[in-house]
Every structure is written in C-alpha cells, then in structure tokens.
Amino acid sequence: MGLKEIEIPYSGPSMSPLFNEGDVLFVRELGLYRPCLGDLIVFRDNEEWVAHRVIKMQPSLVTKGDRSLYEELPDRANLFGLVTGFRSNGNLYKWGEAGQKFKIMLAFFSRFALKPWGKVIRYFALSIIFVLTTISKRMSF
C-alpha cells in the first residue's frame, strides 16, 4: 500500500510569502523517507501542525519558517510528512526532484537570515527568500 497524502489548511505567517492564510498543503506521510536539506516538512508542536523548511541536518534535524527568525528542532517522533505541493488562490503547485536545488538555495538563505549580522543583512536574506519563493510559484518543479 502507498503512503497516504492528505490536505492540511495552512495558517500563520512563518512561511509567507510561499504559503499564505487559506492555502492548502499537500502532505505525504514520511514513511521511510528521511527529510533532506530544503524539504518542507510537517510536524506536531504541542497540539499544532507546523510546516517549516529543513535548514540543517546534523547533528539533528533543524527547521525554520522562511519568514521566521528562529529555528526549531522538532522531535523525530513528531515528524509527520513531506509537503509535496500546495493550492493557493485556485492555482495548484507541485514539486518534483527538479526543485531540490532550488529548495537547498532557499534553505541557505533561510539559515543566513539567522546570523547575528544585524537587521539589514537579515532583511536582505528575507528579501531574497521572498524573490525565490515568488519565482518558485511561477516555475513548474
């Protein structure tokens, strides 16, 4: 039997502008898949579903919302699935293997935004993330 894919409504600002209030995420159970750098994963944090980008793999999995200035270390037991695409304003966006390099670039700039170099550098990194996520909505991965 294949892995189950479910739809989860998105809310919150942490992944804006890629995801916005009212978007629907397509999430496939992880199964034996190990998240990779740049992947968007869904995990439980207390009683909430959280969708964040994997920005670091070692020594443990580290995630961050693209717009957030804080990283999270989700417990592997709370990992649920991989975001495979989303629906926004009636448009459908799906990712495939071709988008992996793009996702790694987003992970790099997301980590860059955490550096203590001052607000200007953080805003620069967040601006790059905004541009890249806008481009990703226009490209078919």
N, C-alpha and C positions, 0 to 999 in steps of 0.2 A: 504494500500500500504506500502511496506517495505521501509526502509531507503536506500537512494542511496549510492552506493560505487563507488568512482572514482579513477583514477590513476593519480598521480602527480609526475612528474620527480623531482628528488632530486638534489640540487646543494648546494655547500658550505661546509665548514669544521666543523661546530659546532656539528654535530652528528657522526663524524668519531670516531672510525672505524666501527660503526654499519652500517651507511649509507655512501656511497661514491658517488662522482660525477657520474652521469649516472644511478644510481639506480632508480627504480620506486616504489613509496609508494602506498599502497592500503589504501585508507582513506574512512571510513564510516561516514556519517553525524551523528552528536551527537544526534539529536532529543531530547528526554527527558533524555538521559544518562548523568550522572554527572561524569566527569573525576575523576579517583582515583589516589592515590599515585603510581607513577611509570609508569602510562599510557603515551604513546606518543601521543601528540595531534598536530593538525594543526590549526593555527590561522593566521589572517591577521595582519601584522605590516606595516602600511603605504600601499604601493602597492605590498608588497611581501607576499608570503606564507611562514610561518615559521613552522618547525616541531621540537618540543622540548619535553623533559620529564617533567612530573609534579613531582616536588620535595617537595612541601609543599601545604597544603590545607587551612590552617587557618592563619590569618583571611581572606586572599584572596588567589586565585589560583596563585602559583608561579611556573614558568617553567625555564628550563635551558638546553642548549645543553650539551651533555655529555662531550664534549671537551672544552666547554666554561668556562671561569672563572667569568662569570656574570650571574645573574638571571634576569628574566623578569616577569613582572606582566601583562599578557595580559588582555585586557578589555573583559569581558564575552560576550559582543555583537559581538566581532570579532572572537570568537571561531567557528571553522567550523566542525572539525571531529576528529575521533579517528583512529590512524594508526593501522590497523589490520594485516599488513604484508608488505612484500616488495619483489621485484625481483632484484637480483644482479648477474651479470655475468652469466645470464641464469638460475640461481637457484631461486626457489620460497621458501620463508619463511613466514609462517603464525603463528600467536599466538592464543592461546585459554585461557581458565580460568587457566589451569595448570601453565602458565607462570607468573601469578600475583605475587607470592612470589619472583621470580627472578627479576621482574621489580621493586619491592619495594627495593630489595637489591641494584639495580643499582641507584635508586633514593637516597638512603642513601649515597652511595659513591660519587654521583654527588654533593650532599649538602656538604659532607665532604671536597671536593676539593675547596669549597668557603671559608673555615676557614682561618683566618689570621695567621696560624702557620708557615708560611714560605714556600719557594718553594719546599723543599724536601718532606714535607707532601703532598702538592698539587700534585706533580709528582707521589707520591706513590698512591694517590687516583685515579689519571688519569690512572695509570698503572693497577690498579685493575679493573677499568671500561673497559679498553682495553681487559683484560683477560676475564671478564664476557661477554662482547659483542661478543668476538670470540667464547666462549663456546655456547652462545645463537644461533649463526649461525649454530652450529653443532647439536643442540638439536631440537626436534620437540615439540613445545608447542602448 
